[in-house]
Amino acid sequence: MNQHQYRALTGWARQNPARQQVMTGLCRLLPYSLFFFYAAASLCLIAHFARTGTMNLLQFSFWAVPAAGLILVSLIRKALNLPRPSELFDFDPLLSHENGCSCPSRHTASSFLIACALFWLTYLGLFPLPLSILALCCAVLTAISRVIAGVHFPRDVLAGMLFGILFSAVGYGAVFGLFSMLLPLG
């Protein structure tokens, strides 16, 4: 992506101060909304534990898979250390951000890790589907807002999205497979 293409993609947000404020607010608010969903789902899981007195590997993985994913995506982006748009092109992003470590987008990866975790709890019957869908919409909007705010390239958020979804699928799939193997037969 060249500078002209990137400016065309992000320019409409810079055309007036009101749009800049809205985009800055969304870019800051959307990740917090996902942490709110995650906290609410954690409370649902804790309430389930309080009612039943048990928590199995399937339920515990709600916390373990996103935590492992966040650690791994942080290590990957540190190793790649790709430049941010403001480093390559002459402009100031709507949000200040440190240089480097642009890909994959950690905000986007975290958002999709959380959204997938919520769908996992929905699959287990412990969290309402409409809230999981709403969290997925917030994750998509988080990815879009990071590009429009000028802190990531589209490839960064796409990589974060794919990482979050694929890591969750592999993580929850492995946990489900392990749990199935541990169940007594018959």
Beta strands, then each sheet from edge to edge (+ up, - down):
end
